[in-house]
Amino acid sequence: MFKKKASILSLALVLLLTVVLSACGGKEGAKSGEPAKEETAIQSDGTVDASKLDPVKLKMYMIGPNQKDLPKVQEEINKYLTEKINATIEINMIDWGDYSQRMQVITSSGENYDIAFTSSWAFDYLPNAAKGAFKPLNDLLDQYGQGIKEALDPRFLEGTKVNGVNYGIPANKELAQQFVWRFNKKYLDKYNLDISNVTTLEDLEPLLKTIKENEPADITPLAVPKSFKPYLPVDFPLGDEIPIGMYLDTKDFKFVNLLDTPELKSALATMRKYYKAGYVREDVATLDGIDNIKTGKWLVDREITQPYAELGWSRNAGYDIVTRPMHDPVIYTSSAAGSMMAISSYSKNPERAMMFLNLLNTDEKLRNMIQYGLEGTHYKKLEGPYIEDMPAMQENYAMPGFALGNMFLTYLHEGEPEDKWEAFEKFNSSAVVAPTFGFNFDTAPVKTEVAAVTNVAKEFIPALYTGSIDPDEYLPKAKQKFQDAGIDKVIAEAQKQFDEWKAAQNK
């Protein structure tokens, strides 16, 4: 009896070992020692011989509302992909507010999908890469993504590495970040307001006063929601919701508690003065968003810019918008990770997924089709690189272009200068590089403290930063609560990791 059980167990082990060895032998049924079909399909010029590949179906999740004409466009995309890499793709849209939570559920369930949008602000890139939600891409990039490496500013890939490994492909767009004051030109002209020397929050005061004293109460002088943050010349290892940062011009490379800095204290006092004067909305601390662009009832707000952004904002608003920069462009780790695509760790076809991403970053036809839809249905092709939107685009196929790969391949709209994408390259080249660029803070050692600090931030930051409460009274209370939550421990851990990271960079 014992011998019989042992024989059965031995047979089971042999079968298990056979399965494991078969799995290790390569994809697409390649025999041991033979390259997978994906490898043999890559030709000497880097293109793919689709005839050497078995057909596969990829599944992708993308941020943004569902589009009525997506199935129609997807059908044409799949015809093209079949020719190029013998693959089809199923694109699933998840609306803005639901995306991060839904993707966490999808990932936790172990669903077999291939590609997903990720970023520093949605389906957060860093924590999901750290916990294994995404596949490491270094080898896949070398084998199937050479076009991506040639097209992208190398700082995109360098700045989004986690412990030396890429887990996502950034969109080729503005690499630097620059905040601007954005003005409704109608009111500048009406009151002959000069913005040539407006840079700081304090510089706005005479302009805001003019609008408050001369326009109806429904015209908002400073149109900002609860997410407004006074600009500080720092980089934030945990995002600007958490008051921890390192000065851009640092000499000692130390993270500090921003609530202790003179710059923030001054900004809080100014915002309190503006709130009491009625320059911001009374409900600003609870205002999730603000529809000032749609209504036109505003003087100034704050936005992140890019080359020729004024033209796009004005076109979308239907009236003229002009801007003044608050600082020089800066390249942060978070700006490099502002729009990315990752391959799921559960993907059964990571090689083909990378081939698709390579096309999305190098193939003009595919890149424009996935963003603009079908020529003659969603847009009209004009002379040169220009297109004209047709009604069906806004009604049935308004895709989030910034999230779909290499922006430098996309068509232009009338009024946009032909050198738009060259201007983006110059913008990126001219930027200052933050001292923390490339550093990614692993919060795992202080996850309890980070969670507690985040809760305190939700309680105090919107009200403090928008001037809704008196900083003289509430800043000391906030500082105490942050300390009780463990902010000093978080700063110490961030500093420890940064020092180790910086030492490794200098080797």
PyMOL commands that set and color helices and strands:
alter all, ss='L'
color gray80, all
select helices_A, chain A and resi 2-24+37-41+50-52+70-85+96-108+125-130+138-144+146-151+154-159+185-190+202-214+258-260+262-277+284-286+292-295+309-317+333-336+350-362+364-372+391-396+401-403+407-409+420-430+444-465+471-485+487-505
alter helices_A, ss='H'
color red, helices_A
select strands_A, chain A and resi 56-63+87-94+115-118+161-162+165-166+169-170+179-184+220-222+234-235+244-247+256-257+298-304+321-325+330-331+340-343+379-381+386-389+412-413+432-433
alter strands_A, ss='S'
color yellow, strands_A
deselect
rebuild
show_as cartoon
